[in-house]
Amino acid sequence: MRRIVVIIATLAALGAAAAVVVSSHHPATATAAPSQPSRGRPAAADAGLLTGPLDAFGLDMLAREAQATSGNVVISPLSISDVLSLLLNGARGRTATEMRHALGLDGMATPAADQAWADLVASVQAGRRPAVQVADSLWLRHGVGFSPAFLATARDSFGAGALPLPNDPGQAADAVNTWVDAHTAGLIRRIVEPGYFNEDTILAVVNTVHAKAAWRTAFEKGATAPRAFTLAAGSVVRVPTMSGPLNGPVTRTAACDAVALATKGPLTAWVIVPRGAGTPESLLAGLSGGGLDALERTATPQAVMLELPRLHTTFSTPDLKPELQALGMVAAFSPQDADLQGIVAPGTPGRVYIQRVVHKAVLDVGEGGVEAAAATAGIVGITSAPEAPLTIRADRPFLFLLTDSRTRAPLFMALIRDPRA
């Protein structure tokens, strides 16, 4: 069956002396508007530094998800990368190297990436009534000492507020889901399940992205009619299809036809249709490595009649671990090898690792405009604190034996009653 593959491009565009310990375990039901990162500079050039990495990461993830399902795929590269980039601030060594590579940030130091995120989030939310809203939250387990530096970066660069993560898995899921529901205008009511939390879970990093804008030139509802749509297997079905004239950026190559739909906000929707025997999957390979940027830069205004099926599609995955591991991000998921100790206070026993990364996205395309929402949750755990090593104190009279290591023959034996003698 032919897959409708959609890219949501939001813009084409440790140490601390003291630990912060969560002191409340009451579930939170935050419904506040998304907060701006205090370090964000909406007009800064750094706001565009993440476009290339997000393009590459998103195309790769989209291709991998498309291989895993025969249905529609909708992802938000911004949402997934946001969560992982925030967690990158707690990563060290091999774990940090792998995460940075998977995110396409090899040439960018973590502080520079943090500033780029602050500027990007501030930019997409600029204005009194932004078309895009990005929200982040940290859900912290009661009694765990978290690094003040990690929490400060999450707040200042990502606008992430700290909320208490209930100990009860059901209450934890309800609290996170209530927050996500409020920050996606009700489009995503559940992102996590109680089974995602266990006694090792200490942190959930949650991101939401909500975008909504009207078309600059709306499709006439009267022009919408059932039209033929050919599935991958060759069979033909009839689907409600919008139709209307456009005079917008168009790119035509041997592989595809691409047209941009302008909105009344700072959003652009691209419709990219393969030509000939091409498929969406084959297009993804061609668009990676800067092809998407080239497609947009070479577009020229042209009159075109566009026929576009109405869409309302939802995609979710309970764990992006296999796809992220395939991108080379392996150590972060291993309780034995992960090094995310920068999340917690120095000296905290146990090893911090990522338990799972959950993602869900919704896309709604109609005659009047487009609305999309996504949520990503990174669930972080810590291995059980190791038992204190066995301690033997020779603090009373004791025996001392000196033996030959080869024959085990006792060379000397002593009974020590008073070490002073």
Secondary structure, DSSP 8 states (H G I E B T S, - for coil): ----EEE--S------SS-EEB---------------TT--TT-GGGGTTHHHHHHHHHHHHHHHHHH-SS-EEE-HHHHHHHHHHHHTT--HHHHHHHHHHTT-TTS-HHHHHHHHHHHHHHHT-SSS-SEEEEEEEEEEBT-EE-HHHHHHHHHHH--EEEEE-SSHHHHHHHHHHHHHHHTTTS---S--GGG--TTEEEEEEEEEEEEEEBSS---GGG-EEEEEE-TTS-EEEEEEEEEEEEEEEEE-SSEEEEEEEBSSS-EEEEEEE-TT--HHHHHHHHTTTHHHHHHHT-EEEEEEEEEE-EEEEEEES--HHHHHHTT--GGG-TTT---GGGB-TT-SS-EEEEEEEEEEEEEE-SSEEEEEEEEEEEEEE-------------SSEEEEEE-TTT--EEEEEEES-TT-
